[in-house]
């Protein structure tokens, strides 16, 4: 860990349901994500990776423990502008074009039209989907949609980037290009980057590797692959 702490997870747990049918997705977990961190969260499906990512983003509330964001804005509304999330499943609005989907966080933040257009065009081109700007989500592939979702986050220019299996729908070459774009954006923005993944090659690109198993987090540091 290095730099200013952006989010601190203090013995936070998340349980879904109650009684005999309750499912503990994340057991009591304590961890910190700092400004310069590049973290991979590895683990099998159902291990709690996505739930932990949603807790760090403030999208899920812990059923025990607390989350703090000492390095980000004080209110949830302002903080949402500083946290960019790449979701694992489909996240594009079907009635909006690719460009309008990528611009959505900027619209919500009240960014002026010229700046919005410039940021969106740059992000889409960086991910290799600029020529799809006028298409609707139903007119592009699942892999292209995932790249648009990443472009949307990059255009937002957040201080904390949380990406849930961002390369899962891409072949190896496309996945590496997408990861390059995420790492480059995190460097340029001085943002933290946390990625969940099943891919050891993706995890090896990060400075720090955490693992999840049956809702329990283990943290360890791994060298960056050459």
C-alpha positions in Angstrom: 0.0 0.0 0.0 1.2 3.5 -0.8 -0.2 7.0 -1.0 -3.3 8.5 0.5 -5.9 6.0 1.7 -9.0 6.3 -0.5 -11.2 3.6 1.1 -10.9 1.7 4.3 -12.8 -1.5 5.0 -13.1 -2.1 8.8 -14.3 -5.6 9.6 -17.0 -5.2 7.0 -19.2 -8.2 6.2 -22.2 -8.7 3.8 -24.9 -11.2 4.3 -27.9 -11.7 1.9 -31.1 -13.0 3.3 -31.8 -14.0 6.9 -32.3 -17.0 9.1 -31.6 -20.4 7.8 -31.5 -19.2 4.2 -28.9 -16.4 4.9 -25.8 -16.4 2.7 -22.6 -14.8 3.9 -21.0 -13.3 0.7 -18.2 -11.5 2.5 -17.0 -12.4 6.1 -15.6 -9.7 8.3 -12.9 -8.0 6.2 -10.4 -5.3 6.8 -8.4 -3.8 4.0 -7.3 -0.4 2.6 -7.0 0.9 -0.9 -4.6 3.8 -1.4 -4.2 6.2 -4.2 -1.3 4.5 -6.0 -2.5 0.9 -5.5 -2.8 -1.6 -8.3 -4.7 -4.5 -6.8 -6.0 -7.8 -8.3 -8.6 -9.7 -6.4 -8.5 -13.3 -7.5 -10.7 -16.3 -6.6 -13.3 -18.6 -8.0 -16.8 -17.7 -9.0 -19.0 -17.2 -5.9 -16.1 -16.4 -3.7 -17.3 -12.9 -2.9 -15.1 -10.9 -5.2 -17.9 -8.9 -6.8 -19.6 -8.2 -3.5 -16.3 -6.9 -2.0 -15.9 -4.7 -5.0 -19.4 -3.3 -4.5 -18.7 -2.6 -0.9 -15.6 -0.7 -1.8 -17.7 1.3 -4.3 -20.4 2.0 -1.8 -23.0 0.2 -3.9 -23.6 -2.4 -1.2 -24.0 -1.6 2.5 -22.2 -3.8 5.0 -24.4 -5.8 7.4 -21.5 -5.6 9.9 -18.5 -3.4 10.2 -17.9 -0.1 8.4 -16.6 1.4 5.2 -14.7 4.8 5.2 -13.6 6.9 2.3 -11.0 9.2 3.9 -9.4 10.2 0.7 -12.6 10.9 -1.2 -15.6 13.3 -1.0 -17.6 13.3 2.2 -21.1 12.7 0.7 -22.2 9.6 -1.2 -23.4 11.8 -4.1 -20.1 13.6 -4.5 -18.1 10.4 -3.9 -19.9 8.7 -6.8 -18.3 11.1 -9.2 -14.9 10.0 -7.9 -15.4 6.2 -8.2 -15.6 4.5 -11.6 -17.1 1.0 -11.7 -16.8 -1.4 -14.6 -19.5 -4.0 -14.0 -19.1 -7.7 -14.9 -22.5 -8.0 -16.5 -24.2 -5.9 -19.2 -24.4 -2.3 -18.1 -25.1 -0.2 -21.2 -28.6 1.4 -21.5 -30.2 -0.1 -24.6 -31.9 3.1 -25.8 -28.7 5.1 -25.8 -25.9 5.1 -28.4 -22.4 3.9 -27.5 -21.3 7.5 -27.3 -24.2 8.5 -25.1 -23.6 5.6 -22.8 -20.0 6.5 -22.4 -21.0 10.1 -21.7 -23.6 9.3 -19.1 -21.5 9.9 -15.9 -20.4 13.2 -17.5 -24.0 14.3 -18.2 -24.9 13.5 -14.6 -21.9 15.5 -13.3 -22.9 18.5 -15.5 -19.7 18.5 -17.6 -20.0 20.9 -20.5 -20.8 19.6 -24.0 -17.4 20.3 -25.6 -15.4 18.6 -22.8 -17.9 15.7 -22.7 -17.5 15.1 -26.4 -13.7 15.3 -26.3 -13.4 12.9 -23.3 -15.8 10.4 -24.8 -14.1 10.4 -28.2 -10.7 10.0 -26.6 -11.8 7.1 -24.4 -13.7 5.2 -27.1 -10.7 5.5 -29.5 -8.3 4.3 -26.8 -10.4 1.2 -26.4 -10.7 0.7 -30.1 -14.4 1.2 -30.4 -14.5 4.8 -31.6 -16.1 3.7 -34.9 -19.1 2.3 -32.9 -20.0 5.7 -31.4 -23.4 5.9 -33.2 -24.4 2.3 -32.6 -26.9 1.0 -30.1 -25.8 -1.7 -27.6 -27.9 -4.3 -29.5 -25.7 -3.7 -32.6 -22.4 -4.5 -31.0 -20.8 -7.7 -29.5 -20.5 -8.5 -25.8 -16.8 -7.9 -25.9 -17.3 -4.5 -27.6 -19.9 -3.6 -25.0 -17.4 -4.4 -22.2 -14.8 -2.1 -23.9 -17.5 0.7 -24.1 -18.2 0.2 -20.3 -14.5 0.6 -19.6 -14.4 3.7 -21.9 -17.3 5.2 -19.9 -15.2 4.9 -16.7 -12.1 6.3 -18.3 -14.0 9.3 -19.6 -15.3 9.9 -16.1 -11.7 10.3 -14.9 -12.3 8.9 -11.4 -9.8 8.7 -8.5 -10.7 5.1 -7.7 -11.3 2.6 -10.6 -13.0 -0.7 -9.7 -13.3 -3.2 -12.5 -15.2 -6.5 -12.1 -13.7 -9.2 -14.5 -13.1 -6.5 -17.2 -11.4 -9.0 -19.6 -13.8 -11.9 -19.0 -15.5 -11.5 -22.4 -12.4 -10.7 -24.5 -9.8 -12.8 -26.2 -6.2 -12.7 -24.8 -5.0 -9.9 -27.1 -8.0 -7.7 -26.6 -7.9 -8.3 -22.9 -4.3 -7.2 -22.7 -5.1 -4.0 -24.6 -8.0 -3.3 -22.3 -5.8 -3.9 -19.2 -3.1 -1.6 -20.8 -5.7 1.1 -21.1 -6.9 0.7 -17.5 -3.3 0.8 -16.1 -2.4 3.8 -18.3 -5.5 5.7 -17.2 -4.8 4.9 -13.5 -1.2 6.2 -14.0 -2.3 9.4 -15.7 -5.1 10.1 -13.3 -3.1 9.2 -10.2 -6.0 6.9 -9.4 -6.2 3.6 -7.6 -7.1 0.5 -9.6 -8.7 -2.7 -8.2 -9.5 -5.5 -10.6 -11.3 -8.8 -9.9 -10.2 -11.6 -12.2 -9.9 -15.3 -12.8 -7.0 -14.8 -15.2 -3.5 -15.2 -13.6 -2.0 -13.2 -16.4 -4.2 -10.2 -15.4 -3.4 -10.7 -11.7 0.3 -10.8 -12.5 0.1 -7.2 -14.0 -0.8 -5.8 -10.7 1.6 -4.8 -7.9 -0.6 -6.4 -5.2 -2.7 -9.6 -5.3 -5.5 -10.4 -2.9 -7.5 -13.7 -3.0 -11.0 -14.5 -2.0 -12.2 -17.9 -0.9 -15.7 -18.6 0.4 -16.1 -14.9 1.3 -12.8 -14.6 3.2 -10.1 -12.2 2.0 -6.4 -12.9 2.1 -4.0 -10.2 1.1 -0.5 -10.7 -0.2 2.0 -8.8 -2.4 3.1 -10.2 -5.8 5.8 -8.9 -8.1 4.8 -7.4 -11.4 5.3 -9.7 -14.3 8.2 -8.7 -16.7 
